[in-house]
Amino acid sequence: MSGSAHNMRSVARLAAIQALYQMEVSGAGVEAVIREFADHRFDRGMEGDEATEGDTLASADEAFFAELVRGVVGAQREIDSAVVKRLAAGWRLERLDATVRAILRAGAFELAHRADVPTEVVIDEYVELAKSFFEGPEPGFVNGALDAVAQDVRPR
């Protein structure tokens, strides 16, 4: 995958985390949120005008973004089960920060349903996303949780 395509996927993952978070806190439906991102967030500059070259908001792989968001929602019961299985005893998914939940759900979806993306790439991408949201222990937690999920859904 070229560097540009990789960057477009990284931006799509970030947007998917934002969309999943938005859906959880607002109760919005999947298609409405995907449409909102397509209409108002992608290919727009910082002030809502057309994006200029190099503007990261314009560089998302929109099809991949939509696949991630729809996939997480469609397989949420399976994904949540895979994540909960790897949480510490007594921990419930609801105890986690909503952003951490979104990161884990998207990462677990990719691990379970996107065999074309190497395990290390999936984990690294979502750990980096966690670092963009958190300065504390969350990135390490995401790393450990997704590594454990990968052991279950991608036997070596």
N, C-alpha and C positions, 0 to 999 in steps of 0.2 A: 504494500500500500504506500502510495507516495506521501510525502510530508504534508502536502496540502489536504489530501483525503483524510489523513490521520487527524489533522487539526480540525477538519470539519466534523469528524466523528466526536472528537473531544468536546467541541462546542455543543453538539447535539446531546451528548450525555449531560452536560451542565444544564441545558435547557430542560431535559427530561426530569432531572432532579427538581428543578424549579416548578415544573408543571405538576409533578406528583405531589409536591408540598402544597401547591396552590389548591389542587383538587381536595386534599385532605382537610385543609383548614377552611375552605370555602364551601365544600360540598358540590362544586361544579362537576359536570359530567366530562368524560374523556373527550368526546368529539368537540364539545364547546371549548375546552382548553386547547386542544390541538389547533382548532380554527383561530382562536385568539392569538396564539403564538405565530401562526402563519400570517395572519393579517396585520399584527401590530408589533411583533418583536423581531422577526427575521427580516433580513434585507432592509433594515431601517438604521439610520444613524442615531446618534445619541438624542437628538431633538425630534425624532420621528420622521425626519426627511430621508430621502434615499441614501443608503450607506455609500461611503466612498471606499475605494480599494484599501485593503488593510484593516478595515473596521471589523473587529471580531464578531459583532452582532450579525454581520452578513455572511459569516463563514460556516454556518451550521448545515449539516447534512439533514435536511428536513424530512426526508423519507425515513432515515434511520431514527430520528427523533420520534416520529409518529409510531414507528414499529416498537420502539422501546416503551413508550407510554401506553399504547394499546396492549402490548404484550404483558406488561406488569399488571395492568388492570385485569386482563383476561385470565391470567394465571396467578392472581394474587393469593388465593387460598394455598396453592401448591408452594409458592415462593415463601409465604409467611411461615408455613410449616417447616420448610427447609432451614429458614433462619432461626426460628424458635428452637428447633432441635439442637442448635449449636450455641444458644445463649446459656449463661450460667444458670445453675439450678435455682428455681424460684423466680427467675426474671421473665417478665412478659414483654412482648413486643411494644405494648402500649406504654411501658415505662421509658422507652427510648425517646430521645428528642425526635420530633417529626422530620427534621432534615436527615438525621441518621437513618431513620426508617426508610426514607425515600432513596437514600444512597444504597442501603443494603438491598432493598427490593429491586432496584435497577441492576445492581451488580449480580444478584442472584439470578435474575431473569437472564442476563447475558450468559452466565455460566451454564445455566440449564438449557437454554434454547438457541444459543449462537455458537455452535461448535467450531465455526470458522474463525472465531476470535480466540487467540491463545489465552490460556488461563492467566499467565503472568501479565498479559496486556490488560485484561479485564480488571484484575486486582489492582495493578498499578494505577490505572485510570481512576478508579473509584477512591483509592487512597489519596491521590492528588486532589480529587474533588473535595474530599473530606478536609484536607489541609486548607483549601480555599475558604471553607466555612468555619473551621475550628482551629484553635491554637493549642488545645489541651490534649487529653488522651484519646479523643475520638478517632483520629486517623489510625492509630495503632489498633483500636478496637475494630474498626472497619477492616483493616488488614487481616486480623486474626479471624474475624467472623467469616469473611469471604473466602479465606484460605480453607477454613473448615467446611464451608458449604461446597467448595470446589472438590474436596475429597469425597463428598457424598454424591455429587451429581456428575463428576468427571473422574471416574475411577482410573487410576494410572496403571 
